[in-house]
Amino acid sequence: MESVPFFKILDVVRLKRDCITIHTTHKACFVLSCRITGSSRFFCGDAVLNAEQGAILYIPRGSTYQQETAGEELIAVHLEAYAAMPNRLAVFQPEDPQRICALFEKCYAAFVKKEENSACLCMAALYEILAHTRLFAADGQEPAHSGYALAVHRLKA
């Protein structure tokens, strides 16, 4: 069984954006996000990644990228990680996007309530989301997503 990384949730936000292009340099934290509606395209170096509705986007700390969207609603979880983390943007298209969206909604609702046990409920949803990403390899080798992000782009191109 693989070791489970430890995370601290810094913030959980819900964003609704119209047509926009965003340039981000040196992202200050790790981010996992889910497009509840809409889609975005991300440009990072020579990689182009498409995050469709229901997709999970992983953004590592320190990333520089450009994002284009024609409109989207998303939930983003900003994290501090106490483990080695993959260092490239990645998009994961889950088998059950509705389930993933529901988990992000659960994490967001727990975070904004700030009631007793809210932190535990938020973290439980986060770890279930992470299980669907296969962000960490079970054998401790190269992260399970390496090459996956580009494969997603090629399949959708």
Helices and strands as residue ranges (DSSP letters): E 7-24, E 30-44, E 47-51, E 56-59, E 65-81, E 90-92, H 97-113, H 118-133, H 148-156
